[in-house]
Amino acid sequence: MKYLKFTLIGLLGWSMINTTAQAADHIWSGAGSLCGDSLDVCANAAAPGDRVLLHIDGPIDEGVSLTGPGISIMAGEGYRPVFAAGHRIDAYLTGGLAEFSGLTFVDGNLYLIVDDEADSALEIRIKHNNINKDHSGHPIVISNNADVEVTAHISNNRLRTLATDTGQSTVYLTNYAANANMQVELIGNSMHAQTSLMTIGNNGAATNAAMAVVLQANKFYSRYYGNEFGNFAPGATFSVHAESNLINMLTTSSFSTAMRFRNDGGDSMAVTMVNNTLMDRNQTFNLGEAIRVLNTGAAADFSFEYHNNIMQDFNTGIWVQGDAMVSNSFNLYHNISFHSNFVPETPDTDPLLDRYGRLLPLSPAIDAADASILAGSLLPYLDMDGLYREKDGNGDEVVMLDIGAHEFGVVSHQHVHAGPVDNISNVSHASMDGYPGLIGLHVTHQFNLDGGLSGFYNNANSDLEYIDGSGLWRIYNYGGFDIQVGSVFNILNIAKTFTTFEVQQSGAANFVEIDRTGLNGRPEKIVHVMQKYDSSNPGFNDHPVGINYLIDRWYVQNLDAATLPLNTTFNVYYQDPSISAFKHTVGSGNIHPDPVMNYATMLNNPLINGWSCAQLQVTQSAETGLVNPAPVGVRFDNTMGRWLIYNQDTSPMPAGATFHVLLDPAQIEVCTDEIFITAFD
């Protein structure tokens, strides 16, 4: 197995570029800005390493053209800048770090050229953008025209092209110069294409070039062509590692291929595909091709590793042309007409997928993969949804890996209190009833159901309790604070994993240590805790609860510094950061703009922006040193189309307060049906 160690650079936020020089931030808010009336003037006046922060929502009726060392153009905190149709950012880069983040292009793109005069390494970060291209052109272009190393981190973007011209890709990356070197991470992106998804390669002139690509947790939707990886230059090398991606085609032609790997003149190509799902939704005609492995160089080395994947509803499954070392295991194939020069290791087996590519409850893919294949990967252990990869999906108390891109074992639902008015609300749900030992349960109060204009506060400290006699779980408000009829609670039930467990207070302090190998010394982790009542060792704690990180340990603590009573018990879940598990820190740019609502902070995440049906989980954190000693909840602001975290007692939300937020993309995708309302169907 070939894993690319450079991936740690982007995933952990490290940089290859020396940024020790003091960089400056330039605020651009439109005409009258100190750095210039136009954005183009402001950006070109910036020094290498500077950032241009856009304090404007737009529309921005101009483009930008840059030349020189790295300049970053980013959304300012709390802003969502939109470039009007027909405008784009052109950058001819000669070195340094350049970041483009938080931007929306109505009909435009990022066109980034590593200039042939570049003489030092470059790092490019493209993240959290919404880029639409309705006419000819690619939403993202990076071309390395110099004999330098380029590292590109492309993460959590939403890319869409409606151009019907052949070859119009959502992402176009290429090495053009001899000895050029490009290392690319594409993680957590969503791409919709009418014709072609990604085109990545070593151009024929790029002799001795090197291209290394990592794909993780991307969603690819296309009507025609899929992803093309080409190695065309003498002496050039190309490696691809694809893990936990969904390739969802709606092919209308027998020439459609979901993933094509082509070594035509290059020195070597190495491809690893692990835990991906490839499906074609045009089941009426069954025209498309899933994977083409093509090696035309008689002396060229080509290796193709294919493990733990699902492939469904293609005319051609895997077609191997030319000499290639092929290894395949633990895959599922269903409704495939034929393979060419490839022998599937299992007979036709229906993986039981829903239309989003997720596993249904009785899927044979659940707990059926070989986890050792991922053991050497340096990528975060996450599935397509950005959640922890390995769970006990079939309920046999054994944590195992699933086949395919998505891991089964997360249930989200909302509980609406039906009455009576009391400080207790019984919860009944098939995933919870009769199961007293659930250690993956988490609850967050929500003010308004599905974005309604009215709702209820729940200004109380709460816990979860299991009642043996009824076999039901219940939400309990301390202090006798009544739960109003119609109050809403988001409930997340995560199946047993290696990162779900309990901690219990055994000493006399306002905290309890979480001593876990996977957490110790890992301040970047996302941690969620939920207080619950253990009837065998009861501990009553009427105080706001959160987490903290000190030195090299995470802790659960009472945020008001009160002593945590003996035997107080908490469910704990942790994972690596992703688009669905992230930290939010309160700042001046994300406090609610209405002074009356200064007790709320606005979230900004493309999974939930504009979607009132999303169900959020929130845990408070004191890791920045700032404590917010109030119970919190979430609510949807219909006017802004944004989710808020708010203090239940309406006390002002303090700047610096931090929250760990957890989302269930499966729940959001079902309630929004976004794939299909954007004309993919």
Secondary structure, DSSP 8 states (H G I E B T S, - for coil): ----TTHHHHHTT--SS---S---EEEE-STT-TT-SSHHHHHHHS-TT-EEEE---S-B---EEEEES--EEEE-TT---EE-TT--EEEEE-SEEEEEES-EESS--EEEEE-TT--S-EEEEEES-EEEE-SSS-SEEEEE-SSSEEEEEEES-EEEE---STT--SEEEEE-STT-EEEEEEES-EEEESS--EEEEE-TT-TT-EEEEEEES-EEEESS--EEEEE-STT-EEEEEEES-EEEE---STT-EEEEEEESS-SEEEEEEES-EEEES-TTT---EEEEEEE--TT-EEEEEEES-EEEEEEEEEEEESS-EEEEES-EEEEEEEEES---SS------B-TTS-B-TT-TTTT-S-GGGGTT--S-SB-TTSSBS-B-TTSSS--B--SSSS---EEEEEEE--S-SBSEEEE--TTTTT-TT-SSEEEEEESSGGG-S------S-EEEEEETTTTEEEEEEGGG--B-TT-EEEEEEE--BTTEEEEE--SSBSEEEE--TTTTT-TT-EEEEEEEE-TTS-----S-EEEEEETTEEEEEETT---B-TT-EEEEEEE--BTTEEEEE--TTTB-SSGGGTTEEE---TTTTT-TT---EEEEE-TTS----S-EEEEEETTTTEEEEEETT-----TT-EEEEE--HHHHHHHH-HHHHTT--
